[in-house]
Amino acid sequence: MNATPQQIRRALARAERSAALDQGEAVALLSARGEDLERLTTVAARIRDRGLEDAGRPGVVTYSPKVFIPITKLCRDKCHYCTFVETPGQLQRKGHGMFLSPDEILEIARQGAELGCTEALFTLGDRPEDRWPEAQAWLDEEGYDSTLAYCRAMAIRVLEETGLLPHLNPGVMSWEEMNRLKPVSPSMGMMLETTSRRIFETKGEAHYGSPDKDPDVRLRVLEDAGRLSIPFTTGLLIGIGENLEERAESIFALRRIARQYGNIQEVIIQNFRAKPDTAMRHTDDLGLEEYVAAIAVSRILLGPKVRLQAPPNLVDLAECEALLGAGVDDWGGVSPLTPDHVNPERPWPSLDRLREVTAVAGFTLKARLTAHPEYVRAGEPWIDPRISGHVAALADDDGLVKENVHPVGMPWQEPDGGFASVGRTDLHTAVDTEGRSADRRSDFANVYGDWDELKAGIAEHDAARPAGPVADPQGLAALRAAERDPGNLSDEHALTLMTAEGDLLQQVIRLADNLRKEVSGDDVTYVVNRNINFTNVCYVGCRFCAFAQRRTDEDAYSLSLDEVADRAEEAWKLGASEVCMQGGIDPELPGTAYFDIAAAVKKRVPGMHVHAFSPMEIVNGSSRTGLSFEDFLIKARESGLDTIPGTAAEILDDEVRWILTKGKLPTKTWIEIVSTAHRVGIRSSSTMMYGHVDNPRHWVQHLKVLSGMQQHNLDQGIPGFTEFVPLPFVHHSAPIYLAGVARPGPTLRDNLAVHAMARILLHGRIDNIQTSWVKLGPDGTRAMLNAGANDLGGTLMEETISRMAGSEHGSAKTVAELIEIGTGIDRPVVERTTTYGRPIPR
């Protein structure tokens, strides 16, 4: 429904004053025509010009000299407007293979390099092997697990043999898949197209019958790319049946992601053009004024930072000036060699003609790389170290393409050298009494995403928090259910007890303590161990973590293999039976370094139990080595790994995780890695960090997930989890608290409820509940030992992560100090091994 002239002009007046626009005003502006459209484009052009000035290249419009490599034209989707996709039969009749062969791919890339191209655009259909047996047969014959595995392998070949930079556009990808592809591609892309569920769900509409066009799925891809710090190209396809409200909603969705993650490097506003032999062949092409209005509104809503692209071959060349006038500052990829395989009827304009029309509009045309200049100049975490040399070889000081550069193949490989001691390794003097040399890392303002966007999302979680104390009958009913069958409480009863206060809470604690006595007796156990945080360089951007540093920060450090082994040997001599080793996700750390660390400790101290590498580190190592999770874990075990810490769990709910961690692995991946470890004979602990942006519903569900995993283990005869460790959020130096987003940690009530309910909900599955003296101190620890906990964890000898976050309770305990905690509540304190056996006397 088009807006009235009064609504359009009212919205125009607000836009001209730089007022924030709502969706209704955006819909009105999308209706602008004639003089109103001229006013609208003037506003948009002004915003674009400010963005180019802020970027340090006023008056410069960019393009990417590219070759278009259609790896396969097979696809599992059935979009009603697409002529790119073909069937196996069509390919066979043309004498084509199901996929381009490696030789065909490299020949296109080599020709492009000779013509001065710098980008190899890999375009392909979504997961064709899921629909076409011929695609799966081809992949099997060539030795690839999937289309994406072939895509990755060919990206490496292109890098090594031609020097072109791959831009991967394979459609919908999971977090794990993008994590594997990031080291071979400076940027990736996928058009959002529209957020309209109507177009996706209604028979006869453009996206009906195409599973990968689900707007929620595509938005998740954009968000996952942000969490992984991948420069990402996306955009909208205008005129495929969406109405103006849906069009405005789509622009706002892109703005939200661009602001929250900062990874949307460009937004393409593409006009629909009908093609023969498609279901939408009789649909009208998008008119120029409607197209210009969509571009202008996108520029106004997205703001000056996002680069806005319009394909120059989808309008007449004379009309390109109107697109520039509406706020466009990039022409996208333009090829001197290959056609636009998605729009083959629309040839690329020559660069001379494009340069001329750009100049007529008052701009200078310059070539850029596939990753936009801002990301090229920033380097890590946006550009993986394994391709940073390839990017640097083609980039000038401004992050654009070097003048007269010709790509040359370069080796693609893991960073050289394994571990070397870097930075400050005197950890006890590298931080001050507040826990670190400053209260935030040097890139605090941007590495975590947009704090304001996060704060807006917190309101939704706060609204979902359970109400206050429950009525007595409800609480008593839940308590009686827990007494009858503690490990199988309903969600409703579990939430009732998790939120208990007063007398009901005391009864919950009493029940938990009785279960503890039944399962573990009165012994309080501990392990003599040492924590070795072998590097604090990390670019994941976890918003709760005060431990991570940029490589250039004053407090950044990485230990050499000898230093790791020295610390393990020192711990052994002091009586330790375990080293717990974790580190940051350093982009320059080779994937094989995890094997080297375990082997170095075992070589130096054969009897030491190696408890190491969080699921996030396993994801990192798997990605860097190209091994599956299972193969990576088996190789790590062969290198000396004994068990893994079940950290990186935080809260096993993705809505909370994405607020809390930005770039950490999703819930399902954490479950997959830990379950795989258990299956191959590597046991693990389990953890939950609570008291930040979560609520008791999340705690219950987290414990239920762990309970279900362990029940599956027990059904298969697998030992699985050794213990559950509740970790209260330490807020003092945590970025998410400093930014005013998170709460200042859990209350005493929260701590008691979580420990007690862990004992109850995990009963019969996980026998040991550990309490963290590092985070709670002696008195708090004693309270938890009387609320269902039976274990104190380890002596640690150093625990950098909590200390950097501002923990007030030290980073080491002597055995005598741990015994004192137990004797303070008349409980015997007994040493154990990592897997809860009794240590063998030396």
VEXPA-647139 format. One record per residue (C-alpha): x, y, z; residue number from 1. Coordinates in steps of 0.05 Angstrom, whole numbers. Layout:
residues N
      c1      c2      c3   nr
       X       Y       Z  NUM
...
END
This chain:
residues 842
      c1      c2      c3   nr
       0       0       0    1
      32      65     -23    2
      39     123      24    3
       1     189      16    4
      38     251      -9    5
      33     280      61    6
      66     218      92    7
     121     219      41    8
     137     293      52    9
     134     286     127   10
     184     229     123   11
     227     269      75   12
     230     327     122   13
     254     281     178   14
     306     249     133   15
     331     318     113   16
     340     335     187   17
     379     269     196   18
     325     244     244   19
     321     170     258   20
     268     138     214   21
     220      82     233   22
     194      28     188   23
     131      66     170   24
     172     126     147   25
     217      80     107   26
     156      52      72   27
     134     123      56   28
     202     141      27   29
     202      78     -16   30
     140     107     -50   31
     175     172     -68   32
     172     193    -142   33
     185     255    -182   34
     207     316    -142   35
     201     277     -77   36
     249     226    -105   37
     299     280    -122   38
     297     306     -51   39
     306     235     -26   40
     367     221     -69   41
     398     286     -48   42
     396     263      25   43
     423     194       6   44
     480     223     -35   45
     500     268      22   46
     505     209      69   47
     545     169      18   48
     593     227       8   49
     604     234      83   50
     620     160      87   51
     672     164      33   52
     704     224      67   53
     705     187     133   54
     738     128      97   55
     793     173      71   56
     774     167      -3   57
     726     224     -20   58
     697     220     -89   59
     721     149    -102   60
     674      96    -128   61
     702      25    -128   62
     695     -39    -167   63
     728    -107    -164   64
     764    -134    -226   65
     742    -207    -224   66
     731    -272    -260   67
     665    -309    -250   68
     677    -383    -235   69
     613    -424    -235   70
     638    -485    -198   71
     572    -520    -209   72
     505    -500    -237   73
     469    -555    -199   74
     427    -533    -139   75
     376    -563     -92   76
     332    -500     -95   77
     279    -481    -146   78
     277    -406    -148   79
     225    -382    -198   80
     268    -328    -230   81
     334    -366    -238   82
     368    -384    -303   83
     436    -400    -272   84
     415    -468    -247   85
     413    -528    -293   86
     396    -602    -284   87
     444    -660    -293   88
     409    -677    -358   89
     418    -607    -386   90
     492    -608    -368   91
     502    -677    -399   92
     467    -656    -464   93
     516    -597    -469   94
     575    -643    -457   95
     590    -611    -389   96
     609    -644    -324   97
     569    -638    -260   98
     624    -591    -234   99
     679    -552    -267  100
     742    -593    -262  101
     803    -566    -226  102
     837    -554    -293  103
     777    -514    -318  104
     775    -472    -255  105
     849    -457    -258  106
     847    -439    -331  107
     793    -387    -319  108
     833    -360    -260  109
     898    -358    -299  110
     867    -320    -356  111
     837    -271    -307  112
     904    -259    -273  113
     936    -245    -341  114
     882    -192    -353  115
     895    -159    -286  116
     837    -188    -246  117
     846    -196    -171  118
     782    -233    -151  119
     758    -303    -166  120
     684    -304    -152  121
     663    -375    -136  122
     589    -381    -151  123
     550    -445    -145  124
     483    -474    -127  125
     464    -493     -56  126
     485    -564     -36  127
     468    -599    -102  128
     488    -667     -74  129
     426    -664     -29  130
     381    -665     -90  131
     421    -696    -147  132
     453    -765    -141  133
     497    -746    -200  134
     528    -690    -159  135
     543    -737    -101  136
     572    -789    -149  137
     619    -737    -179  138
     643    -714    -111  139
     653    -786     -88  140
     693    -803    -150  141
     737    -742    -141  142
     747    -755     -67  143
     709    -697     -35  144
     659    -702      22  145
     616    -645      -2  146
     609    -588     -51  147
     638    -541       2  148
     698    -586      12  149
     711    -582     -63  150
     701    -507     -61  151
     753    -501      -5  152
     804    -544     -42  153
     796    -504    -106  154
     803    -438     -68  155
     871    -462     -43  156
     891    -482    -114  157
     872    -414    -141  158
     911    -379     -86  159
     972    -421     -96  160
     973    -425    -172  161
     945    -357    -195  162
     946    -308    -136  163
     873    -288    -147  164
     834    -278     -83  165
     774    -324     -77  166
     707    -293     -58  167
     663    -352     -40  168
     588    -348     -54  169
     563    -420     -43  170
     496    -402     -11  171
     473    -422      58  172
     530    -445     103  173
     534    -466     175  174
     579    -433     227  175
     626    -493     223  176
     629    -490     147  177
     645    -416     145  178
     698    -427     199  179
     731    -477     152  180
     726    -432      92  181
     751    -368     124  182
     825    -388     120  183
     820    -395      44  184
     780    -332      27  185
     786    -259      47  186
     711    -250      40  187
     647    -288      28  188
     577    -270       6  189
     504    -290       2  190
     445    -247     -18  191
     391    -241      34  192
     343    -223     -22  193
     284    -211      24  194
     259    -225      94  195
     189    -239      68  196
     163    -305      95  197
     102    -296      51  198
     146    -303     -11  199
     179    -364      19  200
     117    -400      44  201
      64    -384      -9  202
      56    -430     -69  203
      71    -393    -134  204
     115    -340    -101  205
     188    -332    -120  206
     220    -372     -64  207
     168    -426     -54  208
     199    -496     -54  209
     270    -470     -42  210
     293    -491      28  211
     354    -446      27  212
     312    -384      16  213
     282    -387      86  214
     294    -315     111  215
     310    -338     181  216
     363    -386     155  217
     394    -333     112  218
     395    -282     169  219
     429    -334     212  220
     484    -341     159  221
     496    -266     161  222
     500    -267     236  223
     546    -327     239  224
     592    -292     190  225
     593    -233     237  226
     609    -278     296  227
     668    -305     256  228
     692    -236     234  229
     683    -251     160  230
     678    -191     113  231
     611    -208      81  232
     574    -184      20  233
     498    -189      20  234
     440    -152     -10  235
     367    -149     -32  236
     334    -170     -96  237
     282    -117    -108  238
     218    -132    -147  239
     208    -207    -137  240
     139    -198    -107  241
     154    -166     -40  242
     112    -107     -18  243
     140     -41       8  244
     131     -62      81  245
     171    -125      68  246
     223     -86      30  247
     232     -37      88  248
     235     -95     138  249
     291    -127      97  250
     333     -63      99  251
     324     -56     174  252
     345    -129     183  253
     410    -116     146  254
     422     -53     186  255
     414     -91     251  256
     466    -143     232  257
     514     -91     203  258
     512     -51     267  259
     517    -110     314  260
     575    -146     281  261
     608     -96     234  262
     620    -150     182  263
     572    -128     127  264
     623     -98      79  265
     574     -82      24  266
     500     -87       9  267
     479    -100     -62  268
     412     -70     -83  269
     396    -110    -144  270
     336     -98    -190  271
     295    -157    -215  272
     297    -170    -289  273
     251    -223    -319  274
     284    -280    -358  275
     254    -325    -410  276
     240    -398    -393  277
     229    -382    -319  278
     165    -383    -277  279
     170    -307    -270  280
     182    -292    -344  281
     117    -252    -347  282
     133    -209    -286  283
     150    -137    -302  284
     221    -113    -293  285
     231     -65    -236  286
     221       7    -258  287
     279      55    -253  288
     246     104    -204  289
     225      48    -158  290
     296      21    -161  291
     327      88    -146  292
     280      98     -87  293
     301      30     -59  294
     375      48     -65  295
     365     116     -33  296
     325      89      26  297
     377      34      36  298
     433      86      38  299
     395     129      88  300
     378      71     134  301
     446      35     129  302
     484     100     139  303
     552     123     114  304
     596      64     135  305
     565       9      93  306
     586       6      21  307
     525       5     -25  308
     530     -32     -92  309
     487     -34    -154  310
     505     -79    -213  311
     520     -34    -272  312
     501     -86    -324  313
     428     -91    -300  314
     410     -21    -323  315
     426      17    -385  316
     494      50    -378  317
     462     119    -382  318
     420     101    -321  319
     482      87    -279  320
     487     162    -264  321
     418     158    -229  322
     443     101    -186  323
     504     141    -165  324
     458     199    -149  325
     418     154    -102  326
     478     136     -58  327
     515      80     -93  328
     591      79     -81  329
     610      11    -111  330
     597     -25    -176  331
     614     -94    -151  332
     652    -144    -192  333
     664    -128    -265  334
     698    -179    -310  335
     738    -168    -373  336
     736    -243    -386  337
     675    -281    -361  338
     600    -265    -368  339
     552    -253    -312  340
     529    -325    -307  341
     469    -305    -264  342
     447    -252    -315  343
     479    -277    -379  344
     434    -234    -423  345
     465    -171    -392  346
     539    -164    -411  347
     587    -124    -367  348
     601     -53    -390  349
     673     -41    -411  350
     716     -10    -358  351
     728      50    -402  352
     653      62    -409  353
     642      51    -334  354
     699      98    -317  355
     669     150    -363  356
     599     147    -335  357
     627     149    -264  358
     669     210    -281  359
     609     246    -312  360
     575     238    -244  361
     635     271    -211  362
     671     209    -184  363
     737     173    -195  364
     734      98    -209  365
     785      55    -172  366
     796     -20    -166  367
     788     -54     -98  368
     801    -123     -73  369
     747    -174     -57  370
     751    -151      16  371
     737     -77      22  372
     793     -30      42  373
     771     -22     115  374
     779     -96     127  375
     843    -102      87  376
     876     -47     128  377
     850     -75     194  378
     879    -144     181  379
     863    -191     239  380
     813    -214     258  381
     780    -200     190  382
     835    -229     146  383
     862    -297     166  384
     939    -300     172  385
     942    -356     121  386
     918    -310      66  387
     943    -243      93  388
    1005    -249      49  389
     963    -261     -12  390
     921    -200       4  391
     981    -156      21  392
    1013    -174     -46  393
     956    -140     -83  394
     937     -83     -35  395
     963     -12     -35  396
     969      31      28  397
     896      50      24  398
     872     -22      20  399
     854     -16     -54  400
     887     -53    -112  401
     959     -34    -125  402
     969       2    -190  403
     992     -43    -247  404
     994    -104    -201  405
     991    -174    -232  406
     973    -231    -185  407
    1024    -287    -176  408
    1010    -352    -140  409
    1036    -359     -69  410
    1038    -420     -23  411
     979    -428      24  412
    1000    -459      88  413
     996    -458     163  414
    1035    -402     198  415
    1108    -422     205  416
    1146    -439     267  417
    1097    -469     315  418
    1105    -440     385  419
    1154    -386     402  420
    1156    -346     466  421
    1125    -279     451  422
    1108    -220     496  423
    1104    -219     571  424
    1108    -288     602  425
    1120    -266     673  426
    1046    -274     687  427
    1049    -257     760  428
    1077    -187     743  429
    1042    -175     677  430
     978    -152     711  431
     965    -104     767  432
     926    -114     831  433
     861    -101     795  434
     874    -160     749  435
     906    -127     688  436
     944     -66     665  437
     881     -33     638  438
     808     -49     645  439
     798     -64     571  440
     837     -86     510  441
     860     -37     458  442
     805     -53     407  443
     749     -52     459  444
     706      -5     418  445
     699     -50     357  446
     721    -122     369  447
     658    -140     407  448
     607    -110     359  449
     559     -53     373  450
     544     -48     447  451
     480      -7     436  452
     451     -62     392  453
     467    -112     447  454
     433     -70     500  455
     370     -68     457  456
     370    -144     454  457
     378    -152     529  458
     308    -125     541  459
     278    -186     507  460
     315    -233     554  461
     297    -192     615  462
     224    -196     594  463
     230    -272     593  464
     257    -277     664  465
     212    -318     709  466
     168    -281     757  467
     182    -276     832  468
     175    -330     885  469
     124    -384     871  470
      64    -400     915  471
      74    -452     970  472
      31    -507     938  473
      68    -501     872  474
     136    -503     907  475
     117    -562     951  476
      92    -601     890  477
     158    -589     854  478
     197    -609     917  479
     158    -674     925  480
     171    -691     851  481
     245    -679     862  482
     246    -724     922  483
     212    -780     883  484
     255    -776     819  485
     307    -720     823  486
     340    -733     756  487
     276    -731     715  488
     241    -668     738  489
     195    -633     689  490
     218    -566     663  491
     163    -532     702  492
     182    -564     768  493
     256    -553     756  494
     244    -479     743  495
     202    -473     805  496
     258    -501     848  497
     312    -462     811  498
     277    -397     829  499
     262    -418     901  500
     274    -369     958  501
     268    -371    1033  502
     245    -437    1065  503
     234    -471     998  504
     306    -456     978  505
     330    -486    1044  506
     291    -549    1030  507
     320    -553     960  508
     390    -546     990  509
     375    -599    1041  510
     352    -648     987  511
     414    -634     946  512
     460    -645    1005  513
     425    -711    1021  514
     435    -734     949  515
     508    -714     954  516
     517    -757    1016  517
     482    -815     981  518
     526    -811     919  519
     593    -785     944  520
     594    -791    1019  521
     625    -736    1061  522
     692    -734    1026  523
     711    -668     994  524
     757    -682     937  525
     810    -642     900  526
     864    -652     848  527
     935    -624     852  528
     941    -590     785  529
     969    -530     749  530
     933    -485     698  531
     976    -466     639  532
     945    -413     595  533
     995    -419     538  534
     973    -356     501  535
     925    -298     514  536
     925    -274     442  537
     853    -282     418  538
     808    -251     365  539
     743    -286     379  540
     714    -226     415  541
     680    -260     474  542
     646    -203     510  543
     655    -232     579  544
     729    -245     572  545
     782    -199     602  546
     837    -250     588  547
     842    -240     512  548
     891    -191     481  549
     910    -168     412  550
     980    -190     391  551
    1003    -118     395  552
     976    -105     465  553
    1026     -95     521  554
    1002    -154     562  555
     999    -203     503  556
    1040    -266     510  557
    1051    -335     480  558
    1092    -389     513  559
    1141    -432     475  560
    1136    -507     476  561
    1196    -510     523  562
    1163    -460     570  563
    1099    -502     571  564
    1139    -565     586  565
    1180    -528     639  566
    1116    -508     676  567
    1089    -579     671  568
    1154    -607     699  569
    1155    -556     755  570
    1084    -575     773  571
    1101    -649     774  572
    1158    -637     822  573
    1110    -599     867  574
    1063    -659     869  575
    1015    -644     812  576
     983    -701     774  577
     948    -658     722  578
     960    -598     678  579
     900    -561     651  580
     920    -524     588  581
     878    -474     549  582
     894    -413     508  583
     865    -359     464  584
     845    -370     392  585
     906    -339     360  586
     900    -336     283  587
     975    -347     277  588
     975    -410     318  589
     983    -472     273  590
     929    -524     280  591
     982    -576     294  592
    1007    -535     354  593
     955    -570     398  594
     987    -637     383  595
    1055    -607     396  596
    1034    -580     464  597
    1007    -646     488  598
    1067    -683     462  599
    1116    -634     494  600
    1085    -645     562  601
    1083    -721     555  602
    1155    -723     531  603
    1179    -682     590  604
    1133    -713     643  605
    1105    -780     619  606
    1063    -790     681  607
    1027    -723     677  608
     953    -724     660  609
     940    -675     602  610
     872    -643     611  611
     871    -593     554  612
     837    -556     497  613
     767    -529     502  614
     716    -547     448  615
     730    -478     417  616
     803    -496     411  617
     784    -562     380  618
     741    -526     328  619
     801    -481     314  620
     850    -538     308  621
     802    -579     265  622
     792    -520     218  623
     866    -505     212  624
     887    -577     200  625
     829    -595     155  626
     814    -655     200  627
     745    -674     222  628
     729    -665     296  629
     736    -740     307  630
     802    -746     270  631
     830    -684     305  632
     812    -713     373  633
     842    -780     357  634
     906    -747     334  635
     907    -705     398  636
     897    -767     440  637
     954    -801     403  638
     997    -740     418  639
     984    -744     493  640
     916    -713     507  641
     879    -750     563  642
     816    -710     576  643
     786    -644     554  644
     755    -588     595  645
     682    -577     581  646
     692    -502     579  647
     668    -456     523  648
     598    -479     542  649
     579    -414     578  650
     503    -422     569  651
     480    -475     520  652
     428    -430     489  653
     447    -394     425  654
     406    -332     439  655
     446    -321     502  656
     511    -344     472  657
     509    -294     415  658
     499    -237     464  659
     553    -263     510  660
     606    -288     463  661
     599    -258     392  662
     643    -309     357  663
     644    -373     397  664
     620    -440     372  665
     544    -452     371  666
     510    -498     421  667
     502    -555     372  668
     576    -553     355  669
     596    -555     429  670
     551    -615     438  671
     579    -649     375  672
     651    -640     397  673
     642    -663     468  674
     599    -722     446  675
     652    -741     395  676
     706    -737     448  677
     667    -783     493  678
     655    -831     435  679
     729    -837     419  680
     747    -849     492  681
     765    -779     516  682
     726    -759     578  683
     710    -687     595  684
     685    -642     650  685
     623    -599     639  686
     612    -527     658  687
     561    -470     659  688
     578    -397     668  689
     518    -360     696  690
     497    -293     724  691
     507    -245     665  692
     452    -238     612  693
     419    -304     626  694
     362    -325     672  695
     340    -387     710  696
     303    -416     650  697
     370    -419     614  698
     403    -454     674  699
     350    -508     675  700
     355    -520     601  701
     431    -522     603  702
     430    -575     657  703
     377    -614     618  704
     422    -614     557  705
     480    -642     598  706
     435    -693     630  707
     411    -717     562  708
     481    -722     535  709
     505    -763     594  710
     444    -809     592  711
     461    -824     520  712
     533    -839     542  713
     509    -886     597  714
     462    -922     549  715
     522    -934     504  716
     568    -956     561  717
     610    -892     554  718
     636    -858     618  719
     630    -788     588  720
     629    -730     637  721
     672    -732     699  722
     639    -674     735  723
     596    -611     728  724
     627    -544     747  725
     582    -484     758  726
     622    -420     743  727
     594    -356     772  728
     606    -297     724  729
     663    -253     749  730
     642    -184     725  731
     695    -135     750  732
     737    -129     686  733
     690    -164     637  734
     677    -121     575  735
     603    -138     573  736
     597    -111     644  737
     641     -50     632  738
     596     -33     573  739
     534     -34     618  740
     503     -96     586  741
     512    -152     636  742
     491    -159     709  743
     546    -158     763  744
     547    -233     771  745
     500    -280     808  746
     473    -268     878  747
     485    -316     936  748
     414    -342     924  749
     432    -356     852  750
     495    -393     870  751
     461    -437     921  752
     403    -453     874  753
     449    -470     815  754
     494    -516     856  755
     435    -550     890  756
     395    -558     826  757
     455    -585     789  758
     460    -640     842  759
     386    -655     835  760
     378    -651     759  761
     442    -690     744  762
     428    -744     796  763
     442    -813     770  764
     482    -786     711  765
     538    -740     734  766
     561    -757     804  767
     609    -700     819  768
     591    -627     828  769
     650    -581     834  770
     650    -512     865  771
     699    -458     844  772
     740    -430     902  773
     772    -382     851  774
     706    -348     840  775
     671    -358     907  776
     726    -354     959  777
     731    -400    1021  778
     664    -380    1053  779
     625    -383     989  780
     657    -450     973  781
     637    -479    1040  782
     565    -457    1028  783
     564    -494     962  784
     594    -556     993  785
     533    -556    1039  786
     487    -547     979  787
     504    -609     939  788
     576    -599     917  789
     630    -650     934  790
     692    -626     898  791
     739    -566     903  792
     772    -572     835  793
     847    -562     834  794
     904    -525     867  795
     914    -491     799  796
     982    -458     817  797
     961    -403     768  798
     893    -387     739  799
     901    -328     692  800
     831    -325     662  801
     792    -312     726  802
     847    -268     753  803
     845    -224     691  804
     770    -218     698  805
     780    -190     768  806
     771    -250     814  807
     787    -230     885  808
     804    -299     911  809
     874    -312     884  810
     901    -357     831  811
     928    -416     872  812
     914    -455     935  813
     960    -500     974  814
     935    -568     994  815
     934    -543    1066  816
     888    -485    1046  817
     840    -533    1010  818
     839    -579    1071  819
     822    -518    1113  820
     761    -504    1070  821
     736    -574    1084  822
     752    -576    1157  823
     714    -511    1166  824
     650    -552    1155  825
     676    -617    1188  826
     686    -653    1122  827
     747    -695    1105  828
     787    -671    1045  829
     817    -724     999  830
     862    -719     938  831
     837    -749     873  832
     858    -757     801  833
     827    -721     742  834
     778    -778     732  835
     762    -784     806  836
     805    -843     824  837
     857    -843     879  838
     927    -821     860  839
     982    -874     860  840
    1037    -856     910  841
    1102    -837     876  842
END
